[in-house]
Each structure stands twice: as C-alpha cells, then as structure tokens.
Amino acid sequence: MGYISIIIMIFLSLLTYVFYYYHQLNLLIILLIILSTLPFYFRYEQRKPRAREIVVLAIYIALCVSSRVLFMLTPSFKPMAALIIIAGLVFGKEFGFLCGSLSAVVSNIFFGQGPWTPYQMVSLALIGFISGCFGNYKQSKLFLVVIGLFSGVFYSLVMDIWGVLSVDQIFLLSRYIAMIISSLPTTLIYCVSNILFLIILTPTMIRKLERVKIKYEF
C-alpha cells in the first residue's frame, strides 16, 4: 500500500500545474495530506497500533518541524531532512514516509503553504521511505554520506520541477536543465547540511530511538 500511495502522490504532483492553472491548489494539498497518511491508516486497521506509537510519530514530527524552525535564518541549511532519514533508518519505511510528508506540510504552517508544498511532501516522504529500506546500514558512516548526498540532490531535483512549472505551467526540458544548473549552489548546501547533521546526530539519535523501540515494543 505504501508503494501505491507513493505512485499516486508522484502522479498528483506532476499534475500540480493543472490545479495551479485552475486555482485549486488547496484541494490538491488536502488530497496529498490525506493520501500521505493512507499507509498508516491501513496498517492501523491491520495491526491496530497502540496510542504510544502514534504519540512517538507525533513527537518525532514535532521534532522535525522544530528543527526547521530553529534554523529559519539559515536557508537550505537545516537538520530536518537528516532527522527524516534517521526516522526511516530506525523505525522503517512507513514511519519514514509519514514523517517526511507530514513534517513538510506541518512546518509550512510557519513557512507558508503554497503550490510548492506537494513537491516538498513527495520528496521528503520518498527520502524517508527510501531510508527505511536500508536500516541495516545505519551504523555505516559511508552510507550516511551517500544517503545524505542522494537526499540533497533528489530534493533539489524534485523542487526544480516546481520551479520550472511555476513560470508558465509548462515543463520544458531545456528550462529544467537550466534550473538544475542555476540551483547547484543550493543543492550543494542541501548535501553538505544533510551529511553534516547525519554524522553529528545519527550516533546519539540511534541509541536513544532504539531504546524507544525497545521500551514501546515497536
């Protein structure tokens, strides 16, 4: 079900320019918010998670949002993506997916909602989901560097799609390539930020979160 939700989210994000043209962006954002929680709802029906699991997810999302707000004065240099990666590595794909998508929309309460929100939701949700596929490598510094680099580039590539469509709702490959080139400094900051925060935070965060998993029997 998580894979199905990802496919649908990507499809809807590619159609954002249609919603933008007809001024229905709020509807799109609401649909994506609902869609991003579908895997959790389905698992809720299947295994009936305890309230403590929901609380842990809510607290971790609040931590991610707070980390973005605290670094408000340093654009593009924030620990939120690193925390989402750690969430996926420790708690798995579903947790990483939900943490990424919901952290994006909740944090934009402070930074502003807009047509860029679905793209942030999709990119961060996929970063959390992909990280959850490599939980066995969470102790490897080399892997942390690779996933940090990948996440920075991936996030920038997804957001550049919105950058192209925001001009006149038309996607042009030449314009997209130009956008990628012009955003290279920002992409570099994303990558450095992710790698730095992953190396600093991962050892301590993993120890503490593993205790949470044992205590609450995740």
C-alpha positions in Angstrom: 0.0 0.0 0.0 2.9 2.4 0.7 4.2 1.9 -2.9 0.7 2.6 -4.3 0.5 5.8 -2.3 3.9 6.9 -3.5 2.9 6.4 -7.1 -0.3 8.3 -6.7 1.5 11.2 -4.9 4.0 11.5 -7.7 1.3 11.4 -10.3 -0.7 14.1 -8.5 2.4 16.3 -8.1 3.1 16.1 -11.8 -0.5 17.4 -12.3 0.0 20.3 -9.9 0.3 22.8 -12.8 -3.2 21.9 -13.8 -4.5 22.6 -10.3 -2.4 25.8 -10.3 -4.0 26.9 -13.6 -7.5 26.4 -12.3 -6.7 27.8 -8.8 -7.4 24.6 -7.0 -4.1 24.2 -5.1 -5.7 24.0 -1.7 -7.7 21.0 -2.9 -4.5 19.3 -4.2 -2.7 19.9 -0.9 -5.6 18.5 1.1 -5.7 15.4 -1.1 -2.0 14.8 -0.7 -2.2 15.2 3.0 -4.9 12.6 3.2 -3.0 10.3 0.8 0.2 10.6 2.7 -1.5 9.1 5.7 -3.2 6.2 3.9 -0.4 3.6 4.6 -0.7 4.4 8.3 -4.5 4.1 8.3 -4.3 0.8 6.5 -1.8 -0.6 9.0 -3.9 0.8 11.8 -6.8 -1.4 10.6 -4.5 -4.4 10.2 -2.5 -4.3 13.4 -4.2 -1.7 15.4 -1.2 0.3 16.7 -1.2 1.4 20.2 -1.6 5.1 21.2 2.1 5.1 22.2 3.1 4.5 18.6 1.0 7.4 17.4 2.4 9.6 20.1 6.0 8.7 19.1 5.3 9.6 15.5 3.6 12.9 16.5 6.5 13.8 18.8 9.1 13.0 16.1 7.3 15.1 13.5 7.2 17.9 16.1 11.0 17.5 16.5 11.5 17.7 12.7 9.3 20.8 12.4 11.1 22.4 15.3 14.5 21.7 13.7 13.4 23.5 10.6 12.0 26.5 12.5 15.1 26.8 14.7 17.3 27.1 11.6 15.0 29.6 9.9 17.8 32.1 9.5 19.9 29.7 7.5 18.0 28.9 4.3 18.7 25.4 2.8 20.9 24.5 5.8 18.6 22.7 8.1 18.6 19.3 10.0 15.1 18.3 9.1 16.0 16.1 6.2 18.6 14.3 8.3 16.1 13.7 11.0 13.7 12.2 8.5 16.4 9.9 7.2 17.2 8.8 10.7 13.5 8.1 11.3 13.4 5.8 8.3 16.6 4.1 9.3 15.4 3.3 12.8 11.6 2.9 12.5 11.2 1.7 9.0 9.7 2.7 5.6 6.2 3.5 6.8 7.4 5.7 9.7 9.9 7.5 7.4 7.3 8.0 4.7 4.7 9.6 7.1 7.4 11.6 9.0 8.6 13.1 5.7 5.3 14.0 4.2 3.7 15.3 7.4 6.8 17.2 8.5 6.7 19.1 5.2 3.1 20.2 5.5 3.2 21.0 9.2 6.4 23.0 9.0 4.9 25.1 6.2 2.4 26.4 8.8 5.3 28.6 9.8 7.0 28.9 6.4 3.9 29.3 4.3 1.7 26.9 2.4 1.6 27.0 -1.4 1.9 25.1 -4.6 5.4 24.0 -3.6 4.1 22.1 -0.6 3.1 18.9 -2.5 6.6 18.7 -4.0 8.1 19.0 -0.6 5.8 16.4 0.7 6.6 14.0 -2.1 10.4 14.5 -1.9 10.7 14.2 1.8 8.3 11.3 2.0 10.3 9.4 -0.5 13.5 10.3 1.3 12.1 8.8 4.5 10.7 5.8 2.7 14.0 5.0 0.8 16.0 5.4 4.0 13.7 2.8 5.7 14.9 0.3 3.1 18.4 0.5 4.4 18.0 0.2 8.1 20.8 -2.4 8.3 23.4 0.2 7.2 22.5 2.9 9.7 25.9 2.4 11.6 27.9 3.0 8.4 29.4 6.4 8.0 29.9 5.8 4.3 26.3 5.0 3.9 25.3 8.2 5.8 27.4 10.2 3.4 25.8 8.5 0.4 22.2 8.9 1.6 22.9 12.5 2.7 24.3 13.3 -0.8 21.5 11.4 -2.5 18.8 13.1 -0.5 20.2 16.6 -1.1 20.3 16.0 -4.9 16.9 14.3 -5.0 15.2 17.0 -3.1 16.7 19.7 -5.3 15.7 17.8 -8.5 12.1 17.5 -7.3 11.8 21.1 -6.3 13.3 22.2 -9.6 10.3 20.6 -11.3 8.0 23.0 -9.4 10.5 25.8 -10.3 10.0 25.2 -14.0 6.2 24.8 -13.8 5.8 27.9 -11.7 7.0 30.1 -14.6 4.1 29.5 -17.0 2.8 26.0 -16.1 4.7 24.4 -19.0 7.5 21.9 -18.4 10.5 22.4 -20.8 13.5 20.1 -20.5 15.9 22.9 -21.5 14.4 25.1 -18.8 14.7 22.3 -16.3 18.3 21.7 -17.1 19.0 25.4 -16.8 17.2 25.4 -13.4 19.3 22.5 -12.2 22.5 24.3 -13.1 21.4 27.6 -11.6 20.4 25.8 -8.3 23.7 23.9 -7.9 24.9 26.1 -5.0 21.7 25.5 -3.2 21.9 21.8 -3.9 25.4 21.7 -2.6 24.2 23.3 0.7 21.4 20.7 0.9 24.0 17.9 0.5 26.5 19.4 3.0 23.8 20.1 5.5 22.4 16.5 5.3 25.8 14.9 5.6 26.9 17.1 8.4 23.8 16.7 10.5 23.7 12.9 9.8 27.2 12.4 11.0 26.6 14.6 14.1 23.2 13.4 15.1 23.0 9.7 14.0 25.1 8.0 16.7 23.2 9.7 19.6 19.8 9.6 17.9 20.0 6.0 17.0 20.9 5.0 20.6 18.0 6.9 22.0 15.5 5.8 19.4 16.5 2.2 19.7 15.7 2.5 23.4 12.3 3.9 22.4 11.7 1.0 20.1 12.5 -1.5 22.9 10.5 0.4 25.5 7.4 0.7 23.4 7.9 -2.6 21.6 7.9 -1.3 18.0 
